[in-house]
């Protein structure tokens, strides 16, 4: 098992690295040339900037039983298709039961943003310490369950 993080603007990289290190699990950070990262623990992949370039690189590197940390529902859907576990930065573990509704929600939100109406959608709420705790608890649970099942 390895951890893959869609790390462009990901607020939980340090938390994921800390937990992965406890279990001696390799971590791979993917970012584009606009968000170059450094890490003492993780392997860092810097991908040329381009539409979905990082997303494609992450999906191409992972394999069945790995874990991807991403807030992108499209990346999560592709991961689930490869039997890769996916978790959102808020701690939500993606599953085949919810991914279709999340993708539909993303589509409708994008459609609303593109419309000429004056209804402005609010952006994401500010991240809290509780969000970090929720992510860490879910991430740890996902790792432990996968270790037990031998994934």
Backbone as a chain_set.jsonl record, in Angstrom:
{"seq": "XXXXXXXXXXXXXXXXXXXXXXXXXXXXXXXXXXXXXXXXXXXXXXXXXXXXXXXXXXXXXXXXXXXXXXXXXXXXXXXXXXXXXXXXXXXXXXXXXXXXXXXXXXXXXXXXXXXXXXXXXXXXXXXXXXXXXXXXXXXXXXXXXXXXXXX", "coords": {"N": [[0.852, -1.18, 0.0], [0.51, 2.223, -0.831], [0.488, 5.783, -0.354], [-1.05, 8.338, -2.137], [-1.057, 11.706, -2.908], [-2.975, 14.278, -4.107], [-1.622, 17.012, -4.298], [-1.671, 19.777, -4.84], [-2.443, 22.682, -3.365], [-3.42, 21.283, -1.136], [-4.588, 20.959, 2.101], [-3.944, 19.033, 4.008], [-1.545, 17.663, 3.863], [0.686, 17.461, 5.646], [-0.498, 16.214, 7.858], [-1.311, 13.767, 6.724], [1.197, 12.74, 6.016], [2.356, 12.465, 8.573], [0.717, 10.477, 9.792], [1.008, 8.355, 7.937], [3.725, 7.883, 8.196], [3.844, 6.822, 10.772], [2.894, 4.262, 10.292], [4.72, 3.362, 8.544], [4.328, 3.728, 5.762], [4.774, 4.439, 2.388], [4.655, 7.723, 0.936], [3.456, 9.687, -1.721], [3.68, 12.735, -3.253], [1.946, 14.803, -5.453], [2.253, 17.528, -7.528], [1.839, 20.547, -9.478], [3.931, 22.626, -11.608], [3.416, 25.123, -10.626], [3.035, 24.896, -7.919], [5.259, 23.934, -6.343], [6.505, 21.561, -4.096], [8.202, 20.533, -1.058], [9.541, 17.833, 0.821], [10.507, 15.952, 3.665], [9.843, 13.369, 4.024], [8.143, 12.31, 2.012], [7.983, 11.228, -1.456], [8.298, 13.472, -4.058], [6.52, 14.462, -6.858], [6.772, 16.532, -9.547], [4.73, 17.904, -11.827], [4.257, 19.006, -15.153], [2.513, 22.052, -15.593], [-0.889, 22.097, -16.453], [-4.16, 21.489, -17.731], [-5.716, 19.221, -15.72], [-3.384, 17.69, -15.561], [-1.9, 16.908, -13.261], [-3.826, 15.351, -11.977], [-4.168, 13.222, -13.795], [-1.595, 12.132, -13.719], [-1.434, 11.241, -11.043], [-3.446, 9.243, -11.01], [-2.395, 7.499, -12.937], [-0.153, 6.506, -11.609], [-1.007, 5.158, -9.276], [-2.134, 2.053, -7.75], [-4.21, -0.893, -7.332], [-5.485, -1.092, -4.055], [-4.013, 0.978, -3.004], [-4.053, 4.315, -1.525], [-5.641, 7.352, -2.204], [-5.483, 10.796, -1.604], [-7.626, 13.306, -2.153], [-9.468, 16.195, -3.217], [-10.9, 16.275, -5.432], [-13.621, 15.172, -7.135], [-13.736, 13.826, -9.565], [-11.191, 12.639, -9.815], [-11.364, 10.963, -7.614], [-13.424, 9.263, -8.482], [-12.199, 7.971, -10.663], [-10.16, 6.701, -9.261], [-11.627, 4.92, -7.613], [-12.586, 3.278, -9.611], [-10.286, 1.894, -10.239], [-10.01, 0.316, -8.084], [-8.815, 1.605, -5.974], [-8.472, 3.202, -2.887], [-10.065, 6.187, -1.827], [-9.948, 9.364, -0.298], [-11.342, 12.345, 0.959], [-10.154, 15.648, 1.761], [-11.589, 16.521, 3.939], [-12.139, 14.308, 5.36], [-14.077, 12.601, 4.447], [-14.703, 9.443, 3.202], [-14.554, 8.284, 0.04], [-16.913, 6.391, -1.852], [-18.347, 3.818, -3.938], [-21.041, 4.03, -3.607], [-21.666, 6.701, -3.203], [-20.366, 8.282, -5.085], [-21.495, 8.862, -7.629], [-23.577, 10.697, -7.041], [-22.067, 12.775, -5.996], [-20.564, 13.536, -8.234], [-22.644, 14.404, -9.89], [-23.583, 16.556, -8.382], [-21.293, 18.203, -8.547], [-21.33, 18.742, -11.293], [-23.79, 20.147, -11.57], [-23.284, 22.367, -9.967], [-21.161, 23.542, -11.345], [-22.481, 24.161, -13.702], [-24.294, 26.047, -12.764], [-22.523, 28.085, -11.971], [-21.601, 28.835, -14.457], [-23.793, 29.92, -15.63], [-25.664, 32.853, -16.599], [-26.986, 34.056, -14.613], [-27.629, 36.12, -11.713], [-27.219, 34.901, -9.367], [-24.981, 34.175, -7.029], [-22.736, 31.713, -6.099], [-21.564, 30.593, -2.966], [-18.197, 30.217, -1.9], [-15.993, 27.594, -0.664], [-16.235, 26.844, 2.853], [-14.269, 28.23, 5.549], [-11.422, 26.435, 6.615], [-11.241, 24.409, 9.529], [-9.851, 23.484, 12.776], [-11.194, 21.257, 13.612], [-11.904, 20.087, 11.191], [-9.404, 19.156, 10.39], [-8.959, 17.252, 12.414], [-11.058, 15.482, 11.865], [-10.297, 14.569, 9.326], [-7.833, 13.284, 9.967], [-8.683, 11.213, 11.717], [-10.415, 9.679, 10.048], [-8.635, 9.017, 7.986], [-6.668, 7.539, 9.333], [-8.284, 5.393, 10.18], [-8.972, 4.298, 7.675], [-6.465, 3.411, 6.779], [-5.805, 1.514, 8.778], [-7.91, -0.361, 8.475], [-7.297, -1.273, 5.897], [-4.796, -2.407, 6.273], [-5.492, -4.534, 7.933], [-7.082, -6.062, 6.174], [-5.246, -6.751, 4.369], [-4.836, -5.331, 2.059]], "CA": [[0.0, 0.0, 0.0], [1.16, 3.525, -0.847], [-0.401, 6.931, -0.284], [-0.867, 9.312, -3.217], [-1.759, 12.927, -2.537], [-3.189, 15.334, -5.086], [-1.128, 17.954, -3.294], [-1.85, 21.19, -5.162], [-3.313, 23.374, -2.406], [-4.012, 20.325, -0.204], [-4.276, 21.406, 3.461], [-3.707, 17.934, 4.953], [-0.326, 16.933, 3.503], [1.49, 17.166, 6.853], [-1.236, 15.233, 8.662], [-1.217, 12.484, 6.021], [2.575, 12.256, 6.158], [2.563, 12.058, 9.965], [0.039, 9.196, 10.018], [1.649, 7.348, 7.084], [5.036, 7.588, 8.786], [3.598, 5.945, 11.922], [2.664, 2.917, 9.781], [5.785, 3.093, 7.584], [3.71, 3.645, 4.435], [5.323, 5.469, 1.503], [3.758, 8.788, 0.496], [3.822, 10.33, -2.975], [3.003, 14.016, -3.423], [1.895, 15.246, -6.843], [1.911, 18.939, -7.677], [2.297, 21.069, -10.765], [5.059, 23.547, -11.51], [2.981, 26.329, -9.913], [2.919, 24.584, -6.491], [6.35, 23.009, -6.028], [6.556, 21.206, -2.68], [9.367, 19.803, -0.562], [9.183, 16.972, 1.942], [11.562, 15.087, 4.186], [9.346, 11.991, 4.078], [7.458, 11.881, 0.785], [8.545, 11.415, -2.785], [7.556, 14.559, -4.684], [6.453, 14.471, -8.323], [6.373, 17.837, -10.074], [4.146, 17.664, -13.143], [4.064, 20.234, -15.931], [1.187, 22.658, -15.411], [-1.818, 21.857, -17.548], [-5.473, 21.045, -17.282], [-5.824, 17.837, -15.237], [-2.112, 16.966, -15.691], [-1.582, 16.277, -11.976], [-4.843, 14.319, -11.748], [-3.841, 12.073, -14.648], [-0.362, 11.521, -13.202], [-1.764, 10.51, -9.81], [-4.194, 8.039, -11.379], [-1.502, 6.585, -13.651], [0.828, 5.906, -10.7], [-1.58, 4.341, -8.205], [-2.575, 0.699, -8.1], [-5.221, -1.452, -6.441], [-5.111, -1.171, -2.643], [-3.403, 2.222, -2.566], [-4.975, 5.342, -1.042], [-5.464, 8.687, -2.779], [-6.081, 11.923, -0.9], [-7.999, 14.305, -3.166], [-10.77, 16.844, -3.074], [-11.473, 16.241, -6.775], [-14.525, 14.031, -7.268], [-13.366, 13.089, -10.771], [-10.037, 11.807, -9.457], [-11.886, 9.925, -6.714], [-14.18, 8.301, -9.294], [-11.214, 7.171, -11.398], [-9.488, 5.856, -8.277], [-12.532, 3.829, -7.248], [-12.62, 2.372, -10.758], [-9.063, 1.08, -10.2], [-10.014, -0.322, -6.763], [-7.953, 2.405, -5.116], [-9.265, 3.906, -1.888], [-9.951, 7.641, -1.961], [-10.448, 10.116, 0.85], [-11.386, 13.802, 0.792], [-9.415, 16.354, 2.803], [-12.439, 16.725, 5.11], [-12.286, 13.022, 6.031], [-15.074, 11.755, 3.785], [-14.146, 8.35, 2.406], [-15.371, 8.11, -1.163], [-17.333, 5.014, -2.129], [-19.172, 3.676, -5.138], [-22.417, 4.376, -3.256], [-21.907, 8.151, -3.191], [-19.599, 9.026, -6.085], [-22.358, 9.384, -8.692], [-24.275, 11.907, -6.585], [-21.068, 13.832, -5.879], [-20.258, 13.999, -9.587], [-23.81, 15.167, -10.342], [-23.542, 17.818, -7.636], [-20.225, 18.995, -9.157], [-21.813, 19.179, -12.599], [-24.824, 21.163, -11.386], [-22.637, 23.562, -9.423], [-20.419, 24.161, -12.444], [-23.49, 24.709, -14.616], [-24.812, 27.253, -12.112], [-21.478, 29.111, -12.058], [-21.469, 29.248, -15.846], [-25.008, 30.612, -16.077], [-25.571, 34.312, -16.551], [-27.833, 34.574, -13.531], [-26.908, 36.898, -10.708], [-27.096, 34.099, -8.156], [-23.579, 33.828, -6.822], [-22.543, 30.623, -5.157], [-20.508, 30.829, -1.996], [-17.061, 29.312, -1.977], [-15.908, 26.674, 0.47], [-16.091, 27.485, 4.163], [-12.907, 28.252, 6.07], [-11.016, 25.189, 7.248], [-11.116, 24.494, 10.983], [-9.068, 22.424, 13.421], [-12.048, 20.072, 13.633], [-11.757, 19.466, 9.87], [-8.141, 18.405, 10.425], [-9.174, 16.085, 13.28], [-11.924, 14.553, 11.129], [-9.472, 13.933, 8.294], [-6.867, 12.366, 10.571], [-9.395, 10.039, 12.234], [-10.867, 8.863, 8.911], [-7.447, 8.539, 7.275], [-6.098, 6.484, 10.173], [-9.218, 4.266, 10.108], [-8.833, 3.71, 6.348], [-5.181, 2.695, 6.757], [-5.89, 0.342, 9.66], [-8.788, -1.34, 7.839], [-6.601, -1.856, 4.758], [-3.737, -3.27, 6.794], [-6.152, -5.747, 8.411], [-7.567, -6.869, 5.063], [-4.121, -7.123, 3.519], [-4.891, -4.611, 0.778]], "C": [[0.897, 1.243, 0.0], [0.086, 4.599, -0.795], [-0.031, 7.872, -1.424], [-1.697, 10.534, -2.869], [-1.77, 13.892, -3.713], [-2.897, 16.618, -4.307], [-1.242, 19.429, -3.643], [-2.877, 21.788, -4.207], [-4.018, 22.425, -1.435], [-3.614, 20.695, 1.234], [-3.901, 20.29, 4.434], [-2.446, 17.119, 4.647], [0.454, 16.526, 4.747], [0.807, 16.125, 7.738], [-1.11, 13.849, 8.029], [0.185, 11.897, 6.149], [2.834, 11.736, 7.571], [1.962, 10.677, 10.223], [0.703, 8.089, 9.2], [2.996, 6.926, 7.657], [4.893, 6.642, 9.98], [3.455, 4.484, 11.49], [3.7, 2.513, 8.728], [5.246, 2.878, 6.164], [4.293, 4.762, 3.567], [4.249, 6.462, 1.058], [4.339, 9.433, -0.761], [2.996, 11.595, -3.123], [3.08, 14.421, -4.887], [1.458, 16.711, -6.866], [2.36, 19.399, -9.057], [3.388, 22.104, -10.531], [4.695, 24.864, -10.829], [2.93, 26.136, -8.398], [4.038, 23.637, -6.056], [6.452, 22.827, -4.518], [7.877, 20.545, -2.344], [8.912, 18.991, 0.632], [10.394, 16.148, 2.358], [11.136, 13.623, 4.178], [8.844, 11.489, 2.731], [8.331, 12.032, -0.453], [7.67, 12.458, -3.471], [7.671, 14.448, -6.198], [5.966, 15.85, -8.753], [5.981, 17.63, -11.533], [3.994, 18.997, -13.863], [2.638, 20.74, -15.732], [0.342, 22.414, -16.657], [-3.117, 21.32, -16.986], [-5.463, 19.553, -16.954], [-4.521, 17.044, -15.312], [-1.744, 16.235, -14.399], [-2.55, 15.131, -11.705], [-4.521, 13.052, -12.539], [-2.594, 11.362, -14.143], [-0.631, 10.699, -11.94], [-2.445, 9.186, -10.158], [-3.294, 7.032, -12.092], [-0.505, 5.892, -12.735], [0.222, 4.935, -9.69], [-2.015, 2.974, -8.719], [-3.563, 0.206, -7.033], [-4.679, -1.556, -5.01], [-4.417, 0.07, -2.116], [-4.486, 3.175, -2.065], [-4.62, 6.662, -1.709], [-6.173, 9.695, -1.883], [-6.355, 12.99, -1.95], [-9.33, 14.945, -2.816], [-11.511, 16.832, -4.398], [-12.321, 14.979, -6.949], [-14.206, 13.194, -8.504], [-12.196, 12.161, -10.521], [-10.495, 10.658, -8.559], [-12.629, 8.848, -7.503], [-13.227, 7.392, -10.077], [-10.479, 6.219, -10.458], [-10.361, 4.66, -7.9], [-12.628, 2.8, -8.374], [-11.412, 1.46, -10.817], [-8.951, 0.287, -8.891], [-8.953, 0.286, -5.839], [-8.862, 3.125, -4.14], [-9.027, 5.401, -2.044], [-10.607, 8.315, -0.771], [-10.319, 11.607, 0.556], [-10.629, 14.446, 1.951], [-10.266, 16.662, 4.038], [-12.699, 15.422, 5.869], [-13.328, 12.109, 5.424], [-14.355, 10.687, 2.957], [-15.094, 8.122, 1.238], [-15.732, 6.633, -1.317], [-18.156, 5.001, -3.405], [-20.626, 4.06, -4.868], [-22.695, 5.87, -3.374], [-21.271, 8.901, -4.361], [-20.481, 9.598, -7.199], [-23.068, 10.668, -8.267], [-23.29, 13.069, -6.411], [-20.705, 14.412, -7.246], [-21.42, 14.824, -10.159], [-23.836, 16.538, -9.672], [-22.469, 18.739, -8.232], [-20.674, 19.574, -10.496], [-22.833, 20.313, -12.457], [-24.245, 22.469, -10.857], [-21.871, 24.292, -10.516], [-21.381, 24.828, -13.43], [-24.045, 26.02, -14.063], [-23.791, 28.394, -12.197], [-21.371, 29.69, -13.46], [-22.689, 30.029, -16.345], [-24.844, 32.121, -15.918], [-26.41, 34.909, -15.43], [-26.979, 35.315, -12.508], [-26.82, 36.157, -9.38], [-25.637, 33.666, -8.017], [-23.489, 32.734, -5.766], [-21.404, 30.964, -4.212], [-19.398, 29.809, -2.215], [-17.031, 28.391, -0.765], [-15.734, 27.437, 1.784], [-14.645, 27.372, 4.633], [-12.609, 26.962, 6.828], [-10.808, 25.396, 8.75], [-10.224, 23.374, 11.512], [-9.872, 21.129, 13.483], [-11.99, 19.339, 12.29], [-10.481, 18.617, 9.827], [-8.275, 17.141, 11.279], [-10.018, 15.033, 12.568], [-11.131, 13.819, 10.054], [-8.547, 12.901, 8.918], [-7.541, 11.089, 11.068], [-9.835, 9.117, 11.094], [-9.696, 8.248, 8.164], [-6.808, 7.377, 8.035], [-6.965, 5.216, 10.104], [-9.07, 3.539, 8.769], [-7.545, 2.895, 6.252], [-5.278, 1.411, 7.578], [-6.771, -0.748, 9.032], [-8.08, -2.028, 6.662], [-5.437, -2.736, 5.174], [-4.337, -4.599, 7.246], [-6.595, -6.67, 7.269], [-6.457, -7.28, 4.117], [-4.125, -6.452, 2.165], [-3.571, -3.958, 0.459]], "O": [[1.895, 1.313, 0.719], [-1.07, 4.362, -1.145], [1.143, 8.165, -1.65], [-2.887, 10.426, -2.573], [-0.725, 14.27, -4.242], [-3.798, 17.231, -3.734], [-0.932, 20.27, -2.799], [-4.053, 21.427, -4.248], [-5.109, 22.738, -0.958], [-2.424, 20.74, 1.548], [-3.569, 20.576, 5.584], [-2.306, 15.996, 5.132], [0.841, 15.366, 4.883], [1.47, 15.254, 8.301], [-0.833, 12.871, 8.723], [0.342, 10.696, 6.366], [3.457, 10.689, 7.746], [2.615, 9.809, 10.802], [0.937, 6.997, 9.719], [3.361, 5.752, 7.607], [5.73, 5.761, 10.177], [3.844, 3.575, 12.224], [3.58, 1.462, 8.099], [5.664, 1.956, 5.463], [4.3, 5.92, 3.983], [3.095, 6.096, 0.834], [5.54, 9.688, -0.853], [1.766, 11.547, -3.122], [4.152, 14.387, -5.491], [0.429, 17.077, -6.299], [3.155, 18.733, -9.72], [3.725, 22.418, -9.389], [5.584, 25.644, -10.489], [2.796, 27.114, -7.662], [3.75, 22.61, -5.442], [6.481, 23.796, -3.76], [8.585, 20.058, -3.225], [8.012, 19.398, 1.367], [11.191, 15.709, 1.528], [11.975, 12.733, 4.311], [9.106, 10.344, 2.361], [9.266, 12.831, -0.499], [6.445, 12.344, -3.468], [8.768, 14.352, -6.748], [4.879, 16.282, -8.369], [6.8, 17.232, -12.361], [3.64, 20.003, -13.247], [1.684, 19.962, -15.707], [0.832, 22.52, -17.782], [-3.151, 20.764, -15.889], [-5.223, 18.723, -17.831], [-4.548, 15.826, -15.142], [-1.326, 15.078, -14.436], [-2.14, 14.062, -11.254], [-4.596, 11.945, -12.007], [-2.536, 10.132, -14.139], [-0.115, 9.591, -11.793], [-2.058, 8.133, -9.652], [-3.423, 5.829, -11.869], [-0.05, 4.792, -13.051], [0.884, 3.978, -9.29], [-2.23, 2.76, -9.912], [-3.718, 0.819, -5.977], [-3.57, -2.04, -4.784], [-4.245, 0.211, -0.905], [-5.678, 2.886, -2.166], [-3.451, 7.045, -1.774], [-7.308, 9.48, -1.459], [-5.428, 13.517, -2.565], [-10.198, 14.324, -2.203], [-12.635, 17.326, -4.482], [-11.804, 13.862, -6.915], [-14.389, 11.976, -8.487], [-12.207, 11.014, -10.968], [-10.063, 9.518, -8.729], [-12.48, 7.658, -7.226], [-13.433, 6.18, -10.141], [-10.208, 5.071, -10.812], [-9.889, 3.523, -7.873], [-12.737, 1.6, -8.121], [-11.489, 0.368, -11.381], [-7.924, -0.335, -8.622], [-8.302, -0.401, -5.052], [-9.922, 3.613, -4.531], [-7.916, 5.829, -2.355], [-11.667, 7.903, -0.3], [-9.329, 12.065, -0.014], [-10.486, 13.837, 3.011], [-9.721, 17.027, 5.08], [-13.388, 15.418, 6.889], [-13.457, 10.958, 5.839], [-13.507, 10.999, 2.121], [-16.271, 7.812, 1.419], [-14.956, 5.747, -0.958], [-18.602, 6.043, -3.886], [-21.363, 4.381, -5.8], [-23.834, 6.269, -3.618], [-21.617, 10.058, -4.6], [-20.233, 10.71, -7.664], [-23.151, 11.618, -9.045], [-23.646, 14.222, -6.655], [-20.558, 15.625, -7.396], [-21.195, 15.828, -10.836], [-24.081, 17.553, -10.324], [-22.713, 19.934, -8.404], [-20.431, 20.743, -10.794], [-22.739, 21.323, -13.154], [-24.673, 23.551, -11.258], [-21.924, 25.519, -10.604], [-21.117, 25.924, -13.925], [-24.241, 26.983, -14.805], [-24.159, 29.538, -12.465], [-21.088, 30.875, -13.637], [-22.618, 30.717, -17.364], [-23.976, 32.589, -15.181], [-26.528, 36.13, -15.316], [-25.761, 35.147, -12.455], [-26.391, 36.729, -8.378], [-25.139, 32.873, -8.817], [-24.084, 32.825, -4.692], [-20.402, 31.554, -4.617], [-19.64, 28.687, -2.659], [-17.943, 28.412, 0.061], [-15.162, 28.527, 1.817], [-13.895, 26.516, 4.164], [-13.443, 26.465, 7.585], [-10.273, 26.416, 9.183], [-9.887, 22.438, 10.787], [-9.308, 20.037, 13.415], [-12.023, 18.109, 12.254], [-10.48, 17.506, 9.296], [-7.764, 16.083, 10.91], [-9.732, 13.839, 12.652], [-11.267, 12.607, 9.885], [-8.481, 11.764, 8.449], [-7.017, 9.995, 10.859], [-9.646, 7.903, 11.173], [-9.757, 7.089, 7.754], [-6.451, 6.359, 7.443], [-6.444, 4.107, 9.985], [-9.045, 2.309, 8.729], [-7.548, 1.797, 5.695], [-4.874, 0.343, 7.116], [-6.411, -1.925, 9.056], [-8.248, -3.23, 6.457], [-5.126, -3.714, 4.494], [-3.774, -5.662, 6.984], [-6.499, -7.893, 7.373], [-6.675, -8.052, 3.183], [-3.495, -6.937, 1.224], [-3.437, -3.31, -0.579]]}, "num_chains": 1, "name": "protein.A"}
